[in-house]
Structures are given as structure tokens and as C-alpha cells.
Amino acid sequence: MGNAYSEDALQKNVATYLHSAMPDDVPWTALESSGRGSRDGARQRAKGVNPGWADLQFIVEDGKYLGIELKRPAVPHIRQRAGKQQPIQKENQAAVTGAGGYYYLATSICEVEAILRSHGVALTARAL
């Protein structure tokens, strides 16, 4: 997707920030979205990637899981609506929080930073 305001672009920008700002003692990973068509979705399912998991996943505070689902922001000047959670994402959010983990939605690098800092992650850089 070529849109500078897409979830794909947001995830790439967040990943760039996290690669420079995350302390080495906080494990994390990102999942690639399967929004690239049915062939890509089938390829990912064949590899065991299940739908509904958060885009960013961390282990924080005494080994607790923290997931951050990235959603594209609303951009009024190009008439773009904010991204919405799919039903399977809401189900996984409920499962994560029900098991004592954390799950958030974020639409910017600054929101990701604030979430991580609120859970005691000592990031080494600030988002602008």
C-alpha cells in the first residue's frame, strides 16, 4: 500500500523507532499484516500465522504480555477514516486481558512510546 497514512507505513515507522529506542532487556517482535490479498493470507496461514494477534508484542513487567494493535489514523484532509478492529482482534484482546496481559490500540509512534513508558520500559529515545 503506497499510502503514507496506511497501517503498513505506520508499522514500518514504529519499527524503525523501536529498533533504536528499545532497551536490550525487553523482548519484542512484530507481526506482518496479511492485508496483501488472499494469496499472502494463505501463505501466512500455512506458516502458522493466525489472525487477530497484535501487530507489536512485548514481554514487560514480571513477564507479562503486552500487545499493541496499530491502526491507521483518521486523516480528514484526505477523507481517510481511522482503522477499526476486526471481530477476531477484539476476541484476542479480551483473551489477553482476561489472562492478565495488556492490549492497546495505537495510531502513532507517540502513542506506542507512551504505552511502553507507562509499563516501565526505559526507552532510550523519544518520539517527536
BELCOR-V925947 format. One line per field, one symbol per residue. ss: DSSP state (@ for helix, = for strand, . for the rest). psi: psi as a letter, one per 20 degrees, with the letter a starting at -180 (. if undefined). Layout:
# BELCOR-V925947
ss->???
psi->???
This chain:
# BELCOR-V925947
ss->......@@@@@@@@@@@@@@@......===.......@@@@@@@@@.........=====...=======....=@@@.=......@@@@@@@@@@@@...=====..@@@@@@@@@@..........
psi->pipijrhgggggggggghhhipqhjoprrqppqkkkrhgggggghhijoqqiqqhppqornkjqpppoppqqqpnhijlpqqqqqqghhhghghgghhjjaqprqqjrghgggggghijjpmqjqqq.
